[in-house]
Amino acid sequence: EGVKSVIKADWGVATTGISGPTGGTPEKPVGLVYLAVAGPQRIVAKEARLVPRRLPHKAATAQAALNLLRLEIRHYA
């Protein structure tokens, strides 16, 4: 919701996670990511375990976030 209000948008996408190569723990391993989409009527958040290597993880995170946005737009339309 923060990005939506700052730029006065209808949709917002956010990600956070551990891309590595360090920073992981047994509870939160490298490759863990949280994705969120805030739309006009609801907010959806997901947890995913993606590729545990930094550059592929970043690409997979972007792809997963955009896919979640796509699915939410379809749901809303």
N, CA, C and O atoms as a GROMACS GRO file, in nm:
protein
  308
    1GLU      N    1   0.082  -0.120   0.000
    1GLU     CA    2   0.000   0.000   0.000
    1GLU      C    3   0.086   0.125   0.000
    1GLU      O    4   0.045   0.228  -0.054
    2GLY      N    5   0.204   0.117   0.060
    2GLY     CA    6   0.290   0.235   0.069
    2GLY      C    7   0.324   0.294  -0.066
    2GLY      O    8   0.311   0.415  -0.086
    3VAL      N    9   0.367   0.209  -0.158
    3VAL     CA   10   0.404   0.259  -0.290
    3VAL      C   11   0.282   0.316  -0.363
    3VAL      O   12   0.294   0.413  -0.437
    4LYS      N   13   0.165   0.256  -0.342
    4LYS     CA   14   0.044   0.308  -0.405
    4LYS      C   15   0.016   0.451  -0.360
    4LYS      O   16  -0.013   0.538  -0.442
    5SER      N   17   0.026   0.475  -0.230
    5SER     CA   18  -0.007   0.608  -0.179
    5SER      C   19   0.098   0.711  -0.216
    5SER      O   20   0.065   0.826  -0.244
    6VAL      N   21   0.225   0.672  -0.217
    6VAL     CA   22   0.332   0.766  -0.248
    6VAL      C   23   0.320   0.818  -0.391
    6VAL      O   24   0.334   0.938  -0.415
    7ILE      N   25   0.293   0.728  -0.485
    7ILE     CA   26   0.287   0.771  -0.626
    7ILE      C   27   0.144   0.780  -0.679
    7ILE      O   28   0.123   0.799  -0.798
    8LYS      N   29   0.047   0.766  -0.588
    8LYS     CA   30  -0.095   0.776  -0.624
    8LYS      C   31  -0.131   0.680  -0.738
    8LYS      O   32  -0.190   0.718  -0.839
    9ALA      N   33  -0.095   0.553  -0.718
    9ALA     CA   34  -0.120   0.449  -0.818
    9ALA      C   35  -0.238   0.362  -0.775
    9ALA      O   36  -0.277   0.361  -0.658
   10ASP      N   37  -0.294   0.290  -0.870
   10ASP     CA   38  -0.401   0.196  -0.841
   10ASP      C   39  -0.347   0.061  -0.793
   10ASP      O   40  -0.415  -0.011  -0.720
   11TRP      N   41  -0.225   0.029  -0.834
   11TRP     CA   42  -0.163  -0.099  -0.802
   11TRP      C   43  -0.023  -0.076  -0.746
   11TRP      O   44   0.047   0.017  -0.786
   12GLY      N   45   0.017  -0.162  -0.653
   12GLY     CA   46   0.152  -0.158  -0.600
   12GLY      C   47   0.207  -0.298  -0.586
   12GLY      O   48   0.133  -0.392  -0.556
   13VAL      N   49   0.336  -0.314  -0.609
   13VAL     CA   50   0.404  -0.443  -0.598
   13VAL      C   51   0.524  -0.426  -0.506
   13VAL      O   52   0.597  -0.327  -0.516
   14ALA      N   53   0.543  -0.522  -0.416
   14ALA     CA   54   0.657  -0.517  -0.325
   14ALA      C   55   0.719  -0.655  -0.311
   14ALA      O   56   0.649  -0.757  -0.317
   15THR      N   57   0.850  -0.657  -0.292
   15THR     CA   58   0.921  -0.782  -0.267
   15THR      C   59   1.025  -0.760  -0.159
   15THR      O   60   1.077  -0.649  -0.143
   16THR      N   61   1.054  -0.864  -0.087
   16THR     CA   62   1.167  -0.865   0.005
   16THR      C   63   1.209  -1.010   0.021
   16THR      O   64   1.129  -1.102   0.006
   17GLY      N   65   1.334  -1.029   0.051
   17GLY     CA   66   1.379  -1.166   0.066
   17GLY      C   67   1.529  -1.174   0.085
   17GLY      O   68   1.596  -1.074   0.110
   18ILE      N   69   1.580  -1.295   0.071
   18ILE     CA   70   1.722  -1.321   0.092
   18ILE      C   71   1.779  -1.378  -0.036
   18ILE      O   72   1.760  -1.496  -0.068
   19SER      N   73   1.849  -1.292  -0.111
   19SER     CA   74   1.904  -1.332  -0.241
   19SER      C   75   2.037  -1.404  -0.229
   19SER      O   76   2.077  -1.475  -0.321
   20GLY      N   77   2.105  -1.388  -0.117
   20GLY     CA   78   2.234  -1.454  -0.098
   20GLY      C   79   2.348  -1.371  -0.154
   20GLY      O   80   2.326  -1.260  -0.203
   21PRO      N   81   2.466  -1.420  -0.150
   21PRO     CA   82   2.501  -1.557  -0.113
   21PRO      C   83   2.502  -1.580   0.038
   21PRO      O   84   2.507  -1.695   0.082
   22THR      N   85   2.499  -1.474   0.117
   22THR     CA   86   2.497  -1.490   0.263
   22THR      C   87   2.367  -1.433   0.316
   22THR      O   88   2.287  -1.379   0.240
   23GLY      N   89   2.348  -1.446   0.445
   23GLY     CA   90   2.231  -1.386   0.509
   23GLY      C   91   2.122  -1.485   0.542
   23GLY      O   92   2.028  -1.452   0.615
   24GLY      N   93   2.132  -1.606   0.491
   24GLY     CA   94   2.030  -1.705   0.520
   24GLY      C   95   2.049  -1.771   0.656
   24GLY      O   96   2.160  -1.772   0.710
   25THR      N   97   1.942  -1.824   0.709
   25THR     CA   98   1.943  -1.902   0.833
   25THR      C   99   1.862  -2.028   0.807
   25THR      O  100   1.796  -2.038   0.704
   26PRO      N  101   1.865  -2.124   0.898
   26PRO     CA  102   1.780  -2.242   0.877
   26PRO      C  103   1.631  -2.208   0.865
   26PRO      O  104   1.558  -2.273   0.790
   27GLU      N  105   1.586  -2.107   0.939
   27GLU     CA  106   1.446  -2.066   0.933
   27GLU      C  107   1.415  -1.982   0.809
   27GLU      O  108   1.305  -1.989   0.754
   28LYS      N  109   1.512  -1.903   0.766
   28LYS     CA  110   1.497  -1.815   0.650
   28LYS      C  111   1.616  -1.835   0.558
   28LYS      O  112   1.712  -1.757   0.562
   29PRO      N  113   1.611  -1.938   0.475
   29PRO     CA  114   1.727  -1.971   0.391
   29PRO      C  115   1.742  -1.876   0.272
   29PRO      O  116   1.648  -1.807   0.233
   30VAL      N  117   1.862  -1.876   0.216
   30VAL     CA  118   1.884  -1.803   0.091
   30VAL      C  119   1.785  -1.858  -0.012
   30VAL      O  120   1.769  -1.980  -0.024
   31GLY      N  121   1.720  -1.769  -0.083
   31GLY     CA  122   1.619  -1.808  -0.181
   31GLY      C  123   1.477  -1.777  -0.135
   31GLY      O  124   1.384  -1.779  -0.215
   32LEU      N  125   1.461  -1.747  -0.005
   32LEU     CA  126   1.329  -1.712   0.048
   32LEU      C  127   1.290  -1.573  -0.001
   32LEU      O  128   1.371  -1.481  -0.001
   33VAL      N  129   1.165  -1.559  -0.042
   33VAL     CA  130   1.116  -1.429  -0.087
   33VAL      C  131   0.970  -1.412  -0.046
   33VAL      O  132   0.894  -1.509  -0.040
   34TYR      N  133   0.934  -1.288  -0.017
   34TYR     CA  134   0.795  -1.253   0.009
   34TYR      C  135   0.753  -1.157  -0.101
   34TYR      O  136   0.824  -1.063  -0.134
   35LEU      N  137   0.635  -1.182  -0.157
   35LEU     CA  138   0.581  -1.101  -0.266
   35LEU      C  139   0.447  -1.044  -0.220
   35LEU      O  140   0.373  -1.110  -0.148
   36ALA      N  141   0.417  -0.922  -0.260
   36ALA     CA  142   0.287  -0.864  -0.227
   36ALA      C  143   0.239  -0.776  -0.341
   36ALA      O  144   0.317  -0.709  -0.409
   37VAL      N  145   0.108  -0.779  -0.360
   37VAL     CA  146   0.043  -0.691  -0.458
   37VAL      C  147  -0.073  -0.624  -0.387
   37VAL      O  148  -0.156  -0.690  -0.325
   38ALA      N  149  -0.078  -0.492  -0.396
   38ALA     CA  150  -0.188  -0.415  -0.341
   38ALA      C  151  -0.268  -0.360  -0.458
   38ALA      O  152  -0.216  -0.285  -0.540
   39GLY      N  153  -0.394  -0.397  -0.464
   39GLY     CA  154  -0.482  -0.350  -0.571
   39GLY      C  155  -0.589  -0.258  -0.517
   39GLY      O  156  -0.585  -0.218  -0.400
   40PRO      N  157  -0.685  -0.225  -0.601
   40PRO     CA  158  -0.792  -0.134  -0.559
   40PRO      C  159  -0.877  -0.188  -0.445
   40PRO      O  160  -0.930  -0.111  -0.366
   41GLN      N  161  -0.891  -0.322  -0.436
   41GLN     CA  162  -0.983  -0.378  -0.338
   41GLN      C  163  -0.919  -0.471  -0.235
   41GLN      O  164  -0.978  -0.497  -0.130
   42ARG      N  165  -0.798  -0.520  -0.262
   42ARG     CA  166  -0.739  -0.614  -0.168
   42ARG      C  167  -0.587  -0.618  -0.180
   42ARG      O  168  -0.529  -0.569  -0.277
   43ILE      N  169  -0.525  -0.676  -0.079
   43ILE     CA  170  -0.381  -0.698  -0.077
   43ILE      C  171  -0.357  -0.849  -0.070
   43ILE      O  172  -0.418  -0.918   0.012
   44VAL      N  173  -0.269  -0.898  -0.155
   44VAL     CA  174  -0.234  -1.040  -0.157
   44VAL      C  175  -0.085  -1.052  -0.130
   44VAL      O  176  -0.004  -0.982  -0.192
   45ALA      N  177  -0.049  -1.140  -0.039
   45ALA     CA  178   0.093  -1.163  -0.007
   45ALA      C  179   0.121  -1.312  -0.017
   45ALA      O  180   0.038  -1.395   0.020
   46LYS      N  181   0.239  -1.344  -0.068
   46LYS     CA  182   0.281  -1.484  -0.085
   46LYS      C  183   0.424  -1.500  -0.036
   46LYS      O  184   0.504  -1.407  -0.040
   47GLU      N  185   0.454  -1.620   0.009
   47GLU     CA  186   0.591  -1.659   0.042
   47GLU      C  187   0.634  -1.763  -0.060
   47GLU      O  188   0.556  -1.850  -0.096
   48ALA      N  189   0.758  -1.753  -0.106
   48ALA     CA  190   0.809  -1.851  -0.202
   48ALA      C  191   0.954  -1.883  -0.171
   48ALA      O  192   1.027  -1.803  -0.114
   49ARG      N  193   0.994  -2.001  -0.210
   49ARG     CA  194   1.134  -2.043  -0.202
   49ARG      C  195   1.182  -2.056  -0.345
   49ARG      O  196   1.140  -2.147  -0.418
   50LEU      N  197   1.269  -1.966  -0.385
   50LEU     CA  198   1.316  -1.962  -0.523
   50LEU      C  199   1.462  -2.005  -0.531
   50LEU      O  200   1.517  -2.058  -0.434
   51VAL      N  201   1.522  -1.982  -0.644
   51VAL     CA  202   1.660  -2.022  -0.671
   51VAL      C  203   1.754  -1.963  -0.565
   51VAL      O  204   1.750  -1.842  -0.542
   52PRO      N  205   1.837  -2.045  -0.501
   52PRO     CA  206   1.924  -1.994  -0.395
   52PRO      C  207   2.057  -1.936  -0.445
   52PRO      O  208   2.159  -1.946  -0.376
   53ARG      N  209   2.057  -1.878  -0.564
   53ARG     CA  210   2.176  -1.810  -0.616
   53ARG      C  211   2.135  -1.667  -0.652
   53ARG      O  212   2.029  -1.646  -0.712
   54ARG      N  213   2.216  -1.571  -0.616
   54ARG     CA  214   2.178  -1.430  -0.617
   54ARG      C  215   2.115  -1.381  -0.748
   54ARG      O  216   2.000  -1.337  -0.746
   55LEU      N  217   2.185  -1.386  -0.859
   55LEU     CA  218   2.130  -1.329  -0.982
   55LEU      C  219   2.007  -1.404  -1.032
   55LEU      O  220   1.908  -1.340  -1.067
   56PRO      N  221   2.009  -1.538  -1.037
   56PRO     CA  222   1.886  -1.606  -1.076
   56PRO      C  223   1.770  -1.581  -0.979
   56PRO      O  224   1.654  -1.576  -1.019
   57HIS      N  225   1.804  -1.564  -0.850
   57HIS     CA  226   1.700  -1.536  -0.751
   57HIS      C  227   1.634  -1.402  -0.779
   57HIS      O  228   1.511  -1.390  -0.771
   58LYS      N  229   1.714  -1.302  -0.811
   58LYS     CA  230   1.658  -1.169  -0.840
   58LYS      C  231   1.568  -1.174  -0.962
   58LYS      O  232   1.461  -1.112  -0.963
   59ALA      N  233   1.610  -1.246  -1.066
   59ALA     CA  234   1.528  -1.258  -1.187
   59ALA      C  235   1.399  -1.334  -1.157
   59ALA      O  236   1.291  -1.295  -1.202
   60ALA      N  237   1.409  -1.443  -1.082
   60ALA     CA  238   1.291  -1.523  -1.049
   60ALA      C  239   1.195  -1.444  -0.960
   60ALA      O  240   1.073  -1.458  -0.973
   61THR      N  241   1.249  -1.362  -0.871
   61THR     CA  242   1.165  -1.279  -0.785
   61THR      C  243   1.086  -1.178  -0.868
   61THR      O  244   0.966  -1.162  -0.848
   62ALA      N  245   1.153  -1.112  -0.961
   62ALA     CA  246   1.084  -1.015  -1.048
   62ALA      C  247   0.976  -1.084  -1.130
   62ALA      O  248   0.865  -1.033  -1.142
   63GLN      N  249   1.007  -1.200  -1.185
   63GLN     CA  250   0.910  -1.274  -1.265
   63GLN      C  251   0.790  -1.316  -1.179
   63GLN      O  252   0.676  -1.304  -1.222
   64ALA      N  253   0.815  -1.366  -1.060
   64ALA     CA  254   0.707  -1.408  -0.971
   64ALA      C  255   0.620  -1.290  -0.928
   64ALA      O  256   0.498  -1.303  -0.921
   65ALA      N  257   0.682  -1.176  -0.901
   65ALA     CA  258   0.606  -1.057  -0.860
   65ALA      C  259   0.518  -1.008  -0.974
   65ALA      O  260   0.402  -0.973  -0.953
   66LEU      N  261   0.573  -1.004  -1.094
   66LEU     CA  262   0.494  -0.960  -1.209
   66LEU      C  263   0.382  -1.059  -1.240
   66LEU      O  264   0.273  -1.018  -1.282
   67ASN      N  265   0.407  -1.187  -1.221
   67ASN     CA  266   0.302  -1.286  -1.243
   67ASN      C  267   0.190  -1.270  -1.140
   67ASN      O  268   0.072  -1.280  -1.174
   68LEU      N  269   0.226  -1.245  -1.014
   68LEU     CA  270   0.125  -1.221  -0.912
   68LEU      C  271   0.043  -1.098  -0.947
   68LEU      O  272  -0.079  -1.098  -0.930
   69LEU      N  273   0.107  -0.992  -0.994
   69LEU     CA  274   0.035  -0.872  -1.038
   69LEU      C  275  -0.059  -0.906  -1.152
   69LEU      O  276  -0.175  -0.864  -1.152
   70ARG      N  277  -0.012  -0.983  -1.250
   70ARG     CA  278  -0.095  -1.023  -1.364
   70ARG      C  279  -0.219  -1.099  -1.317
   70ARG      O  280  -0.330  -1.072  -1.363
   71LEU      N  281  -0.199  -1.194  -1.226
   71LEU     CA  282  -0.312  -1.272  -1.176
   71LEU      C  283  -0.412  -1.185  -1.100
   71LEU      O  284  -0.533  -1.206  -1.112
   72GLU      N  285  -0.363  -1.089  -1.024
   72GLU     CA  286  -0.452  -1.001  -0.950
   72GLU      C  287  -0.530  -0.908  -1.043
   72GLU      O  288  -0.648  -0.881  -1.020
   73ILE      N  289  -0.465  -0.859  -1.147
   73ILE     CA  290  -0.535  -0.774  -1.244
   73ILE      C  291  -0.644  -0.856  -1.312
   73ILE      O  292  -0.756  -0.807  -1.332
   74ARG      N  293  -0.613  -0.980  -1.349
   74ARG     CA  294  -0.715  -1.068  -1.409
   74ARG      C  295  -0.830  -1.091  -1.313
   74ARG      O  296  -0.946  -1.090  -1.354
   75HIS      N  297  -0.800  -1.111  -1.186
   75HIS     CA  298  -0.903  -1.134  -1.085
   75HIS      C  299  -0.993  -1.011  -1.072
   75HIS      O  300  -1.115  -1.023  -1.055
   76TYR      N  301  -0.933  -0.896  -1.079
   76TYR     CA  302  -1.006  -0.770  -1.060
   76TYR      C  303  -1.091  -0.735  -1.182
   76TYR      O  304  -1.199  -0.678  -1.168
   77ALA      N  305  -1.043  -0.769  -1.301
   77ALA     CA  306  -1.109  -0.728  -1.426
   77ALA      C  307  -1.241  -0.797  -1.449
   77ALA      O  308  -1.307  -0.771  -1.550
   0.00000   0.00000   0.00000
